Amino acid sequence: MGHSYGGMVITGVAEQVVSRLASIVYLDAFLPADGQSVVDVGQQYAPAAPPPPPFSGAGAAAFFGVNEKDRPWVASKLTEQPPGTVTEKLRVTGAFLKVPRKSFIGVTKGEQPLFKAVADRYAADPAWQVHQVDGGHDVMIDKPDELTALLEAAI
């Protein structure tokens, strides 16, 4: 399971070890095409949008729609990612699509166009299970039980 940027990671891993995987779950996550970086995917859906705030601190917790009660705790856990993680281009052959069970879980609060596009792309594909949770990007904080049930069903 990969959340957000983790979609880049699990796609790359699945490309290498697809025969060893039974399931792959994208949780409000990037799903890149061949040769795309996080920056490329983001610009594809919002080319004129200003860059998001730094992904650390209270501003990031608010940006990701974390409920007010949990924002200080979440903010205390966030750190900056190395710049290369958003600029490195991923090689994708499509091997990851051979994983037997594929799921995408999106959110309703603060839904990002690039993640919604992934959900929309696979919603009608019988090889994919696509779900939406009524929560923000960090749904594991706001709706842990609902998310757990979806992850258990994806195995």
Phi and psi in degrees as GROMACS dihedral restraints (atoms count N, CA, C in turn):
[ dihedral_restraints ]
;  ai    aj    ak    al  type     phi  dphi    fc
    3     4     5     6     1  -125.8    20    10
    4     5     6     7     1   131.3    20    10
    6     7     8     9     1  -106.6    20    10
    7     8     9    10     1   130.8    20    10
    9    10    11    12     1    57.3    20    10
   10    11    12    13     1  -117.5    20    10
   12    13    14    15     1   -57.0    20    10
   13    14    15    16     1   -28.2    20    10
   15    16    17    18     1   -57.8    20    10
   16    17    18    19     1   -20.0    20    10
   18    19    20    21     1   -62.2    20    10
   19    20    21    22     1   -33.8    20    10
   21    22    23    24     1   -64.5    20    10
   22    23    24    25     1   -43.8    20    10
   24    25    26    27     1   -65.0    20    10
   25    26    27    28     1   -50.4    20    10
   27    28    29    30     1   -68.7    20    10
   28    29    30    31     1   -29.3    20    10
   30    31    32    33     1   -64.9    20    10
   31    32    33    34     1   -46.5    20    10
   33    34    35    36     1   -62.8    20    10
   34    35    36    37     1   -41.0    20    10
   36    37    38    39     1   -66.3    20    10
   37    38    39    40     1   -47.1    20    10
   39    40    41    42     1   -60.6    20    10
   40    41    42    43     1   -34.1    20    10
   42    43    44    45     1   -59.8    20    10
   43    44    45    46     1   -31.1    20    10
   45    46    47    48     1   -91.9    20    10
   46    47    48    49     1   -29.9    20    10
   48    49    50    51     1  -129.7    20    10
   49    50    51    52     1    33.1    20    10
   51    52    53    54     1   -53.7    20    10
   52    53    54    55     1   -36.2    20    10
   54    55    56    57     1   -67.8    20    10
   55    56    57    58     1   -15.4    20    10
   57    58    59    60     1   -99.4    20    10
   58    59    60    61     1     1.9    20    10
   60    61    62    63     1  -108.7    20    10
   61    62    63    64     1   138.4    20    10
   63    64    65    66     1  -101.2    20    10
   64    65    66    67     1   -24.2    20    10
   66    67    68    69     1  -153.2    20    10
   67    68    69    70     1   150.0    20    10
   69    70    71    72     1  -140.3    20    10
   70    71    72    73     1   134.6    20    10
   72    73    74    75     1  -127.9    20    10
   73    74    75    76     1   126.7    20    10
   75    76    77    78     1  -101.8    20    10
   76    77    78    79     1   117.1    20    10
   78    79    80    81     1  -104.4    20    10
   79    80    81    82     1   100.9    20    10
   81    82    83    84     1    43.3    20    10
   82    83    84    85     1    58.7    20    10
   84    85    86    87     1  -128.5    20    10
   85    86    87    88     1   158.8    20    10
   87    88    89    90     1   -67.9    20    10
   88    89    90    91     1   141.6    20    10
   90    91    92    93     1  -136.4    20    10
   91    92    93    94     1    94.2    20    10
   93    94    95    96     1   -79.3    20    10
   94    95    96    97     1   153.7    20    10
   96    97    98    99     1   -87.7    20    10
   97    98    99   100     1   170.5    20    10
   99   100   101   102     1   -57.3    20    10
  100   101   102   103     1   131.5    20    10
  102   103   104   105     1    81.2    20    10
  103   104   105   106     1     8.6    20    10
  105   106   107   108     1   -99.0    20    10
  106   107   108   109     1   146.1    20    10
  108   109   110   111     1  -106.9    20    10
  109   110   111   112     1   175.6    20    10
  111   112   113   114     1   -58.7    20    10
  112   113   114   115     1   -43.2    20    10
  114   115   116   117     1   -59.9    20    10
  115   116   117   118     1   -44.2    20    10
  117   118   119   120     1   -60.1    20    10
  118   119   120   121     1   -45.8    20    10
  120   121   122   123     1   -63.2    20    10
  121   122   123   124     1   -45.7    20    10
  123   124   125   126     1   -61.3    20    10
  124   125   126   127     1   -43.4    20    10
  126   127   128   129     1   -69.9    20    10
  127   128   129   130     1   -25.3    20    10
  129   130   131   132     1   -63.8    20    10
  130   131   132   133     1   -34.7    20    10
  132   133   134   135     1  -101.2    20    10
  133   134   135   136     1   -21.5    20    10
  135   136   137   138     1  -147.1    20    10
  136   137   138   139     1    67.2    20    10
  138   139   140   141     1   -62.0    20    10
  139   140   141   142     1   -29.3    20    10
  141   142   143   144     1  -100.1    20    10
  142   143   144   145     1     0.2    20    10
  144   145   146   147     1   -71.4    20    10
  145   146   147   148     1   143.7    20    10
  147   148   149   150     1   -67.5    20    10
  148   149   150   151     1   153.6    20    10
  150   151   152   153     1   -64.5    20    10
  151   152   153   154     1   149.5    20    10
  153   154   155   156     1   -67.1    20    10
  154   155   156   157     1   165.1    20    10
  156   157   158   159     1   -66.2    20    10
  157   158   159   160     1   164.6    20    10
  159   160   161   162     1   -53.7    20    10
  160   161   162   163     1   142.5    20    10
  162   163   164   165     1   -86.5    20    10
  163   164   165   166     1    49.2    20    10
  165   166   167   168     1  -148.5    20    10
  166   167   168   169     1   158.7    20    10
  168   169   170   171     1    83.2    20    10
  169   170   171   172     1  -178.1    20    10
  171   172   173   174     1   -63.8    20    10
  172   173   174   175     1   -34.4    20    10
  174   175   176   177     1   -61.8    20    10
  175   176   177   178     1   -37.7    20    10
  177   178   179   180     1   -69.6    20    10
  178   179   180   181     1   -40.2    20    10
  180   181   182   183     1   -61.6    20    10
  181   182   183   184     1   -41.0    20    10
  183   184   185   186     1   -68.1    20    10
  184   185   186   187     1   -42.6    20    10
  186   187   188   189     1   -57.3    20    10
  187   188   189   190     1   -38.2    20    10
  189   190   191   192     1   -84.8    20    10
  190   191   192   193     1     4.0    20    10
  192   193   194   195     1    77.1    20    10
  193   194   195   196     1    21.0    20    10
  195   196   197   198     1   -66.3    20    10
  196   197   198   199     1   138.0    20    10
  198   199   200   201     1   -58.9    20    10
  199   200   201   202     1   150.6    20    10
  201   202   203   204     1   -58.3    20    10
  202   203   204   205     1   -37.5    20    10
  204   205   206   207     1   -61.4    20    10
  205   206   207   208     1   -38.9    20    10
  207   208   209   210     1   -93.4    20    10
  208   209   210   211     1    -5.9    20    10
  210   211   212   213     1   -57.0    20    10
  211   212   213   214     1   -46.8    20    10
  213   214   215   216     1   -60.0    20    10
  214   215   216   217     1   -41.7    20    10
  216   217   218   219     1   -63.4    20    10
  217   218   219   220     1   -47.4    20    10
  219   220   221   222     1   -61.5    20    10
  220   221   222   223     1   -45.9    20    10
  222   223   224   225     1   -58.0    20    10
  223   224   225   226     1   -35.3    20    10
  225   226   227   228     1   -69.4    20    10
  226   227   228   229     1   -15.7    20    10
  228   229   230   231     1   -98.4    20    10
  229   230   231   232     1   -13.5    20    10
  231   232   233   234     1   -82.5    20    10
  232   233   234   235     1   140.9    20    10
  234   235   236   237     1  -135.4    20    10
  235   236   237   238     1   160.9    20    10
  237   238   239   240     1   -69.4    20    10
  238   239   240   241     1   144.7    20    10
  240   241   242   243     1   -90.4    20    10
  241   242   243   244     1   147.9    20    10
  243   244   245   246     1   -60.9    20    10
  244   245   246   247     1   140.1    20    10
  246   247   248   249     1   -55.3    20    10
  247   248   249   250     1   -33.1    20    10
  249   250   251   252     1   -62.5    20    10
  250   251   252   253     1   -23.1    20    10
  252   253   254   255     1   -68.0    20    10
  253   254   255   256     1   -21.6    20    10
  255   256   257   258     1  -102.4    20    10
  256   257   258   259     1    -9.6    20    10
  258   259   260   261     1  -108.7    20    10
  259   260   261   262     1   -18.9    20    10
  261   262   263   264     1   -67.7    20    10
  262   263   264   265     1   131.2    20    10
  264   265   266   267     1   -89.1    20    10
  265   266   267   268     1   137.8    20    10
  267   268   269   270     1   -97.2    20    10
  268   269   270   271     1   138.4    20    10
  270   271   272   273     1   -90.3    20    10
  271   272   273   274     1   121.1    20    10
  273   274   275   276     1  -128.2    20    10
  274   275   276   277     1   121.5    20    10
  276   277   278   279     1   -98.0    20    10
  277   278   279   280     1   -14.7    20    10
  279   280   281   282     1   100.5    20    10
  280   281   282   283     1    -0.8    20    10
  282   283   284   285     1   -58.3    20    10
  283   284   285   286     1   -33.8    20    10
  285   286   287   288     1   -59.5    20    10
  286   287   288   289     1   -24.2    20    10
  288   289   290   291     1   -71.2    20    10
  289   290   291   292     1    -9.9    20    10
  291   292   293   294     1   -86.8    20    10
  292   293   294   295     1    -2.6    20    10
  294   295   296   297     1   -61.9    20    10
  295   296   297   298     1   129.8    20    10
  297   298   299   300     1   -58.5    20    10
  298   299   300   301     1   -41.9    20    10
  300   301   302   303     1  -117.5    20    10
  301   302   303   304     1   121.5    20    10
  303   304   305   306     1  -124.1    20    10
  304   305   306   307     1   132.8    20    10
  306   307   308   309     1  -135.3    20    10
  307   308   309   310     1   149.1    20    10
  309   310   311   312     1  -129.4    20    10
  310   311   312   313     1   128.7    20    10
  312   313   314   315     1  -116.6    20    10
  313   314   315   316     1   117.1    20    10
  315   316   317   318     1  -105.9    20    10
  316   317   318   319     1   175.5    20    10
  318   319   320   321     1  -124.7    20    10
  319   320   321   322     1   162.1    20    10
  321   322   323   324     1  -100.5    20    10
  322   323   324   325     1   -25.2    20    10
  324   325   326   327     1   -96.2    20    10
  325   326   327   328     1   119.7    20    10
  327   328   329   330     1    71.2    20    10
  328   329   330   331     1    28.3    20    10
  330   331   332   333     1   -55.3    20    10
  331   332   333   334     1   128.3    20    10
  333   334   335   336     1   -92.6    20    10
  334   335   336   337     1   136.6    20    10
  336   337   338   339     1   -54.9    20    10
  337   338   339   340     1   -36.8    20    10
  339   340   341   342     1   -69.6    20    10
  340   341   342   343     1   -33.5    20    10
  342   343   344   345     1   -77.9    20    10
  343   344   345   346     1   -37.1    20    10
  345   346   347   348     1   -62.8    20    10
  346   347   348   349     1   -37.1    20    10
  348   349   350   351     1   -61.4    20    10
  349   350   351   352     1   -37.5    20    10
  351   352   353   354     1   -65.2    20    10
  352   353   354   355     1   -47.9    20    10
  354   355   356   357     1   -59.2    20    10
  355   356   357   358     1   -44.9    20    10
  357   358   359   360     1   -63.8    20    10
  358   359   360   361     1   -38.9    20    10
  360   361   362   363     1   -61.8    20    10
  361   362   363   364     1   -37.1    20    10
  363   364   365   366     1  -104.7    20    10
  364   365   366   367     1    -3.6    20    10
  366   367   368   369     1   -58.0    20    10
  367   368   369   370     1   -37.8    20    10
  369   370   371   372     1   -93.6    20    10
  370   371   372   373     1     0.0    20    10
  372   373   374   375     1   -86.8    20    10
  373   374   375   376     1   116.6    20    10
  375   376   377   378     1   -64.4    20    10
  376   377   378   379     1   -14.6    20    10
  378   379   380   381     1   -78.1    20    10
  379   380   381   382     1   -10.7    20    10
  381   382   383   384     1  -117.1    20    10
  382   383   384   385     1   146.4    20    10
  384   385   386   387     1  -106.0    20    10
  385   386   387   388     1   122.3    20    10
  387   388   389   390     1  -118.6    20    10
  388   389   390   391     1   129.2    20    10
  390   391   392   393     1  -130.4    20    10
  391   392   393   394     1   158.1    20    10
  393   394   395   396     1  -128.0    20    10
  394   395   396   397     1   139.3    20    10
  396   397   398   399     1  -115.9    20    10
  397   398   399   400     1   136.7    20    10
  399   400   401   402     1   -78.3    20    10
  400   401   402   403     1    80.5    20    10
  402   403   404   405     1  -164.4    20    10
  403   404   405   406     1  -179.0    20    10
  405   406   407   408     1   -88.9    20    10
  406   407   408   409     1  -177.5    20    10
  408   409   410   411     1   -55.2    20    10
  409   410   411   412     1   -38.3    20    10
  411   412   413   414     1   -92.2    20    10
  412   413   414   415     1    58.5    20    10
  414   415   416   417     1   -59.6    20    10
  415   416   417   418     1   -25.5    20    10
  417   418   419   420     1   -64.3    20    10
  418   419   420   421     1   -19.0    20    10
  420   421   422   423     1   -88.9    20    10
  421   422   423   424     1   -43.5    20    10
  423   424   425   426     1   -84.0    20    10
  424   425   426   427     1   -32.5    20    10
  426   427   428   429     1  -135.2    20    10
  427   428   429   430     1    57.3    20    10
  429   430   431   432     1   -62.0    20    10
  430   431   432   433     1   -37.7    20    10
  432   433   434   435     1   -69.1    20    10
  433   434   435   436     1   -42.5    20    10
  435   436   437   438     1   -64.6    20    10
  436   437   438   439     1   -42.7    20    10
  438   439   440   441     1   -64.4    20    10
  439   440   441   442     1   -43.5    20    10
  441   442   443   444     1   -57.9    20    10
  442   443   444   445     1   -43.8    20    10
  444   445   446   447     1   -61.5    20    10
  445   446   447   448     1   -40.7    20    10
  447   448   449   450     1   -68.1    20    10
  448   449   450   451     1   -39.0    20    10
  450   451   452   453     1   -67.8    20    10
  451   452   453   454     1   -40.6    20    10
  453   454   455   456     1   -62.7    20    10
  454   455   456   457     1   -38.1    20    10
  456   457   458   459     1   -69.9    20    10
  457   458   459   460     1   -22.5    20    10
  459   460   461   462     1   -81.2    20    10
  460   461   462   463     1   -12.9    20    10
